[in-house]
Amino acid sequence: MRSFVTRIGGARIAACAALLALGACAGRHGALPSADLPTGAQPAALSPTAMHPGAASDPIAIAPSPLVFEALGTANTRRVSVTEKGYRGRFVLRNGCGKRIHVTPASAAGPKATFAIVPLQTGTCNVAFADAHGHSAVLTIATVVVSAYTLPFWGWGLTAGPNGELWADGSSSSGAVVAAIATDGSVANSFAIPASYGWGDWMTSGPDGNLWIPTFTTTAPNCGVMLAMTPAGQFNAYPVTTPSTSCVAGENGIAVGSDGALWFAQCVPNAIGRMTTGGALTEFPLTGSASPFNVTAGPDGAMWFTRPYAGAIGRITTGGAIAQFPVTRSGGGIGALGGIVAGPDRALWFTEPDADKIGRITTTGSLRTFALPKGLSPDMIVAGPDRALWFTSARGIGRITLRGAVVVYPLPSLKYGTSKIVVGPDRALWFTAWNSSGFPTILGRIQP
């Protein structure tokens, strides 16, 4: 999100700021135009009050549209107005949501009718309101259950762990920590990271049953290590940078590759790193000065990564062959590109925070982008359990379908924006959110 540069640790900002002129360090914490839609897709409303989703010639207007619920039950009942100028007949409901909602009345007279809708089950579905002349308008209803918890530390990284628990890494005034999170949001267990190792921004669950955490520290000569931690809290540390008298940057995103190794984005050196579960390190230098930010395993067996300063998506095979695809129209910058993930459609989906867009690129380089509301600033992105993509932003959590339909859950109680997001072991979406002081001390859960 745009405001992330004020939210990283001060030392990391200073380290990266020294390289901005060279474009080297990209470290961060992490209505749809019909021309941008896949064939057959329809424009979608993007917020509870954005627009009504009928065609331009449709005389029926619905407000609010789409209708977004963040809790279930009669206490969350909302009213929808259906309007058709000059119409005196009745509007009839065609309920495509079934038992997910309860609507009263089943029909009502125009020109302006009001329907009360009660959310009963989670999910996204459509209802239609039709007049007697063959006109109808569709209302998308998106329902989730949102929970929010307070972390006892600044939660920088999240991952679903090898033992069926959610794990977070973070830092506080008393030091860096790795913690197991129970499904009720409480800290089930926590382990202090030794001070000499620094702190972690990212983490992932490795194929060896360990948690893997690239760390950053301002203390030379180590300047950060790769930590492998067992679920019982035992650490093994492996060097990832050449010993130096000046620590200028650390590692960014990390993911497991198709070869069973850990792949990660290195700010300095400007490279993609590969580490075996035994700690053997290989670095693949990138051309130019634009460092990589986030990395993910692609459906083609290669690793894919974002390069914000180059405005490009990169691809590296497990053998080290690198290709690059320019994707941003406005060039590069610290907020040009954010997260990237493989979607259920075998394409790569990524965020463009500064441009307020979600992008999709196939493994052959075919690109499509989807415009979002101005100022939404999408950040990290994950493939959800419902075959949609979910992303964090400056204004809540967003969801985009494979056909490009977008719904934003504003999360008014979390008004400072959201950061990292993962699918938890309970198949819910877990995310971190910023507090009023600019630190991610809030842990959120969405049941889609």
TAQUI-V871427 format. One record per residue. N is the residue number from 0. RES is the residue in one letter. PHI is phi in radians with two decimals (* if undefined). PSI is psi in whole degrees, -180 to 180 (999 if undefined). NEAR is the number of other C-alpha atoms within 8 Angstrom. Layout:
BEGIN
n/res/phi/psi/near
N/RES/PHI/PSI/NEAR
N/RES/PHI/PSI/NEAR
END
This chain:
BEGIN
n/res/phi/psi/near
0/M/*/161/12
1/R/-1.05/-34/9
2/S/-1.53/9/6
3/F/-1.14/-27/10
4/V/-1.13/-20/8
5/T/-1.56/-1/6
6/R/-2.00/-1/9
7/I/-1.48/161/10
8/G/-0.99/143/6
9/G/-1.00/-37/6
10/A/-1.13/-38/7
11/R/-1.22/-37/11
12/I/-1.08/-46/10
13/A/-1.08/-40/8
14/A/-1.11/-45/11
15/C/-1.32/-34/14
16/A/-1.06/-33/9
17/A/-1.14/-19/8
18/L/-1.88/-1/10
19/L/-1.08/-38/9
20/A/-1.08/-28/7
21/L/-1.59/-7/7
22/G/1.20/29/12
23/A/-1.58/-40/15
24/C/-1.85/123/14
25/A/-1.99/21/15
26/G/-1.12/131/12
27/R/-2.56/167/9
28/H/-1.65/129/10
29/G/-0.94/999/9
30/A/*/130/11
31/L/-1.12/123/14
32/P/-1.15/135/9
33/S/-1.09/-25/8
34/A/-1.15/-21/4
35/D/-1.68/1/10
36/L/-1.65/149/15
37/P/-1.08/158/7
38/T/-0.94/131/4
39/G/1.56/-13/5
40/A/-1.36/157/10
41/Q/-2.00/149/7
42/P/-1.00/147/12
43/A/-2.20/145/10
44/A/-1.22/151/16
45/L/-2.02/-6/14
46/S/-2.63/165/10
47/P/-1.03/-16/11
48/T/-2.21/21/8
49/A/-1.24/-58/11
50/M/-2.95/164/10
51/H/-1.63/142/12
52/P/-1.51/9/12
53/G/-1.29/172/11
54/A/-1.20/164/5
55/A/-1.06/-29/4
56/S/-1.52/-5/5
57/D/-1.24/124/10
58/P/-1.39/-8/7
59/I/-1.65/129/12
60/A/-1.99/141/11
61/I/-2.15/135/12
62/A/-2.57/136/11
63/P/-1.33/159/12
64/S/-2.65/127/15
65/P/-1.23/172/18
66/L/-1.80/120/10
67/V/-1.97/127/10
68/F/-2.02/142/12
69/E/-2.08/13/10
70/A/-2.85/162/10
71/L/-1.81/165/15
72/G/1.79/167/9
73/T/-1.11/-26/7
74/A/-1.14/-15/5
75/N/-1.89/19/10
76/T/-1.01/136/10
77/R/-2.25/151/7
78/R/-1.83/140/8
79/V/-2.09/133/11
80/S/-1.73/135/11
81/V/-2.06/121/14
82/T/-2.26/137/11
83/E/-2.48/113/11
84/K/-1.02/128/8
85/G/1.39/-2/5
86/Y/-1.53/130/7
87/R/-2.00/-1/7
88/G/-1.43/-161/9
89/R/-1.89/144/10
90/F/-1.61/135/13
91/V/-1.98/134/10
92/L/-1.46/133/10
93/R/-1.99/105/8
94/N/-1.57/106/8
95/G/-1.62/3/8
96/C/-1.70/-11/9
97/G/1.05/-131/6
98/K/-1.45/5/7
99/R/-1.24/-23/10
100/I/-2.41/164/11
101/H/-2.20/128/9
102/V/-2.12/134/9
103/T/-2.35/142/8
104/P/-1.36/177/7
105/A/-1.31/-23/7
106/S/-2.66/158/9
107/A/-2.74/153/11
108/A/-1.43/146/10
109/G/-1.51/-178/13
110/P/-1.36/-15/11
111/K/-2.29/119/10
112/A/-2.06/153/11
113/T/-2.13/132/9
114/F/-2.12/137/12
115/A/-1.72/130/11
116/I/-2.13/127/12
117/V/-1.92/124/13
118/P/-1.39/127/16
119/L/-2.00/-28/10
120/Q/-2.45/155/9
121/T/-1.33/161/13
122/G/2.30/173/9
123/T/-2.10/130/8
124/C/-2.68/177/9
125/N/-2.23/145/11
126/V/-2.15/159/13
127/A/-2.21/147/12
128/F/-2.04/123/13
129/A/-2.07/145/12
130/D/-1.72/-174/11
131/A/-1.45/-3/8
132/H/-1.82/9/4
133/G/1.61/3/6
134/H/-1.53/148/10
135/S/-2.63/159/11
136/A/-2.37/146/13
137/V/-1.82/138/10
138/L/-2.04/124/14
139/T/-1.51/130/11
140/I/-2.02/119/12
141/A/-2.05/121/13
142/T/-2.20/128/15
143/V/-2.34/169/13
144/V/-2.02/122/13
145/V/-1.90/134/10
146/S/-2.21/149/7
147/A/-2.35/139/9
148/Y/-2.33/159/9
149/T/-1.81/126/7
150/L/-1.47/147/10
151/P/-1.47/17/6
152/F/-2.73/174/8
153/W/-1.44/113/11
154/G/-1.54/103/15
155/W/-1.55/-42/16
156/G/-2.10/153/12
157/L/-2.42/147/16
158/T/-2.82/154/13
159/A/-1.41/123/14
160/G/-1.48/171/12
161/P/-1.23/-17/11
162/N/-1.83/21/6
163/G/1.37/19/7
164/E/-2.04/159/12
165/L/-1.51/138/14
166/W/-2.15/146/12
167/A/-2.33/145/14
168/D/-2.04/153/16
169/G/-2.99/-166/15
170/S/-2.62/161/13
171/S/-2.66/-175/9
172/S/-1.13/-19/4
173/S/-1.71/1/5
174/G/2.21/-177/10
175/A/-1.54/153/15
176/V/-2.60/153/12
177/V/-2.13/130/12
178/A/-2.34/142/12
179/A/-1.54/133/12
180/I/-1.93/127/14
181/A/-1.33/166/10
182/T/-1.19/-13/7
183/D/-1.61/10/5
184/G/1.50/-3/9
185/S/-1.47/158/8
186/V/-1.43/113/10
187/A/-1.38/-33/8
188/N/-2.85/150/7
189/S/-2.52/152/10
190/F/-2.38/130/8
191/A/-1.33/133/8
192/I/-1.42/128/11
193/P/-0.91/137/7
194/A/-1.00/-32/8
195/S/-1.20/-16/6
196/Y/-1.55/-13/13
197/G/1.46/-147/13
198/W/-2.37/162/14
199/G/-1.84/142/14
200/D/-1.74/-27/15
201/W/-2.37/164/14
202/M/-2.85/158/16
203/T/-2.64/162/14
204/S/-1.61/122/13
205/G/-1.50/165/12
206/P/-1.24/-9/7
207/D/-1.67/7/5
208/G/1.50/1/10
209/N/-1.72/161/12
210/L/-1.63/134/15
211/W/-1.98/127/12
212/I/-2.35/110/13
213/P/-1.33/130/15
214/T/-1.96/167/16
215/F/-2.36/138/15
216/T/-2.55/152/14
217/T/-1.62/6/11
218/T/-1.66/111/8
219/A/-1.29/155/11
220/P/-1.67/-4/9
221/N/-1.22/-45/13
222/C/0.98/30/16
223/G/1.88/151/15
224/V/-2.44/172/14
225/M/-1.77/120/12
226/L/-1.73/133/13
227/A/-1.93/119/11
228/M/-2.09/130/13
229/T/-1.30/159/10
230/P/-1.05/-17/10
231/A/-1.54/-1/5
232/G/1.62/17/8
233/Q/-1.58/132/7
234/F/-1.86/141/8
235/N/-2.14/134/7
236/A/-2.01/135/9
237/Y/-2.20/134/8
238/P/-1.12/143/9
239/V/-2.24/-6/8
240/T/-2.32/154/9
241/T/-1.20/130/6
242/P/-0.89/137/8
243/S/-2.55/159/9
244/T/-1.54/-5/6
245/S/-2.40/118/7
246/C/-1.61/117/12
247/V/-1.95/-19/11
248/A/-2.97/172/13
249/G/-2.32/-154/13
250/E/-1.69/155/13
251/N/-1.91/-126/16
252/G/-1.17/159/11
253/I/-2.51/144/15
254/A/-2.71/159/11
255/V/-1.53/133/14
256/G/-1.59/173/14
257/S/-1.17/-15/9
258/D/-1.62/5/5
259/G/1.39/8/8
260/A/-1.72/166/11
261/L/-1.65/127/13
262/W/-1.99/138/14
263/F/-2.58/156/14
264/A/-1.58/129/17
265/Q/-1.91/123/15
266/C/-1.23/-51/17
267/V/-2.41/118/12
268/P/-1.25/158/7
269/N/-1.26/91/13
270/A/-2.76/167/14
271/I/-1.80/125/13
272/G/-1.72/149/12
273/R/-2.29/130/11
274/M/-2.31/131/12
275/T/-1.32/166/10
276/T/-1.21/-9/9
277/G/-1.63/-1/5
278/G/1.67/4/7
279/A/-1.30/126/7
280/L/-1.87/135/9
281/T/-2.25/135/7
282/E/-2.03/135/8
283/F/-1.98/102/8
284/P/-1.11/146/8
285/L/-1.80/147/9
286/T/-1.32/154/4
287/G/1.38/-175/4
288/S/-1.92/5/9
289/A/-1.53/112/14
290/S/-1.37/157/18
291/P/-1.37/157/18
292/F/-2.05/-66/18
293/N/-2.04/154/15
294/V/-2.46/147/18
295/T/-2.61/158/14
296/A/-1.43/130/14
297/G/-1.57/166/14
298/P/-1.28/-9/9
299/D/-1.70/9/5
300/G/1.52/-7/10
301/A/-1.66/169/13
302/M/-1.75/141/14
303/W/-2.09/144/14
304/F/-2.59/157/14
305/T/-1.69/146/15
306/R/-2.24/88/16
307/P/-0.96/-46/18
308/Y/-1.23/-21/15
309/A/-1.61/-11/10
310/G/1.06/38/15
311/A/-2.43/156/15
312/I/-1.80/132/12
313/G/-1.88/157/12
314/R/-2.37/132/11
315/I/-2.32/130/12
316/T/-1.35/166/10
317/T/-1.16/-13/11
318/G/-1.61/-5/5
319/G/1.75/4/7
320/A/-1.32/128/7
321/I/-2.00/136/8
322/A/-2.28/159/7
323/Q/-2.42/142/8
324/F/-2.20/112/8
325/P/-1.12/133/8
326/V/-2.26/-21/8
327/T/-1.72/139/10
328/R/-1.37/-25/4
329/S/-1.68/10/5
330/G/1.48/-164/9
331/G/-1.75/172/12
332/G/2.95/171/11
333/I/-1.08/-28/8
334/G/-1.94/18/12
335/A/-1.21/-39/15
336/L/-2.40/149/16
337/G/-2.18/-114/16
338/G/-1.38/163/13
339/I/-2.57/144/17
340/V/-2.70/153/14
341/A/-1.41/130/13
342/G/-1.59/171/12
343/P/-1.25/-7/8
344/D/-1.67/11/5
345/R/1.16/26/10
346/A/-2.02/168/13
347/L/-1.76/133/14
348/W/-1.99/140/14
349/F/-2.55/166/14
350/T/-1.90/149/16
351/E/-2.13/88/17
352/P/-1.01/-48/16
353/D/-1.19/-32/10
354/A/-1.58/-4/7
355/D/0.95/56/15
356/K/-2.43/156/13
357/I/-1.92/133/13
358/G/-1.95/156/12
359/R/-2.37/128/11
360/I/-2.30/133/12
361/T/-1.38/170/10
362/T/-1.23/-9/11
363/T/-1.76/2/5
364/G/1.69/7/7
365/S/-1.31/127/7
366/L/-1.98/143/9
367/R/-2.52/142/9
368/T/-2.17/155/9
369/F/-2.24/121/12
370/A/-1.32/143/11
371/L/-2.03/169/11
372/P/-1.04/144/8
373/K/-1.03/133/6
374/G/1.53/-1/6
375/L/-1.22/-37/12
376/S/0.88/72/16
377/P/-1.13/147/16
378/D/-2.09/-89/16
379/M/-1.68/158/16
380/I/-2.47/146/15
381/V/-2.52/150/12
382/A/-1.42/121/13
383/G/-1.44/174/10
384/P/-1.35/-4/8
385/D/-1.91/20/5
386/R/1.10/25/10
387/A/-2.08/169/13
388/L/-1.83/137/14
389/W/-2.06/142/12
390/F/-2.49/152/13
391/T/-1.52/162/17
392/S/-2.83/179/16
393/A/-1.27/-13/13
394/R/-2.39/62/12
395/G/1.71/-154/15
396/I/-2.03/134/13
397/G/-1.95/157/12
398/R/-2.36/130/11
399/I/-2.21/131/12
400/T/-1.42/170/10
401/L/-1.15/-19/9
402/R/-1.64/0/8
403/G/1.69/6/13
404/A/-1.39/131/13
405/V/-2.07/137/11
406/V/-2.25/138/13
407/V/-1.98/128/11
408/Y/-1.67/107/10
409/P/-1.13/-28/7
410/L/0.85/65/10
411/P/-1.03/-25/6
412/S/-1.32/-13/4
413/L/-2.03/65/11
414/K/-1.40/-2/8
415/Y/-1.76/8/11
416/G/1.71/166/12
417/T/-2.12/160/15
418/S/-2.15/-97/15
419/K/-1.42/156/15
420/I/-2.63/138/14
421/V/-2.50/163/11
422/V/-1.56/123/15
423/G/-1.40/173/12
424/P/-1.13/-17/10
425/D/-1.62/9/6
426/R/1.16/19/8
427/A/-1.69/164/12
428/L/-1.59/123/13
429/W/-1.96/140/12
430/F/-2.61/160/14
431/T/-1.82/151/15
432/A/-2.36/152/15
433/W/-1.41/145/15
434/N/-1.66/-178/11
435/S/-1.17/-17/6
436/S/-1.63/0/5
437/G/1.53/24/9
438/F/-2.18/143/9
439/P/-1.44/75/13
440/T/-1.72/4/14
441/I/-1.89/131/13
442/L/-1.92/125/15
443/G/-2.02/156/12
444/R/-2.37/131/12
445/I/-2.08/125/11
446/Q/-1.70/106/10
447/P/-1.34/999/10
END
